[in-house]
Amino acid sequence: MTEESSLTAAESQRFTLRKSAKLRHRTLVNDLFRKGKSVYAGPLRVTFRTLSAEELAASFRTGVPDLTGPVQMMITVPKKKRRHAVDRVLMRRRIREAFRLQWHVLRRQIADDPEVRTLSLGFVYLLSENIPQAEVSEAMAQALAKIRKKLGAPVEGAANV
């Protein structure tokens, strides 16, 4: 057996974010911020909400859209905190990249839970200055560990959460 063939599934999977991972329906976004729970991790406030298949179907008049994935996310960088568009876009890209590299564990947890059809996440950047990618990744890891803990999963390697 070669070293390449001994890769685990997590190491060999592609870390992509598809269109189905975007939270873009108004009813889901409004309900997320109205009924969701929040966790804080560094410069990020993450609001999350789980929906069963029945709750998701009740959110739409004509049925659930095709591209509704098991984990959906949106990122908000307030104009009041970051006045220049280039700074807002930079922070959105950094947050999205940190999420892209770390969301596979959360996606697996949602897939294994028969009661949860989808998990909606809303990331809000709270600082008034840009921070490096390493700090964003660390904050994202802490936030996702806190969410997994609140959803009832054992969290591996999360210290002081």
Secondary structure, 3 states (H helix, E strand, C coil): CCCHHHCCHHHHCCCCCCHHHECCCHHHHHHHHHHCEEEEECCEEEEEEEECHHHHHHCCCCCCCCCCCCEEEEEECCCCCCCCHHHHHHHHHHHHHHHHHHCHHHHHHHHHCCCCCEEEEEEEECCCCCCCHHHHHHHHHHHHHHHHHHHCCCCCCCCCC
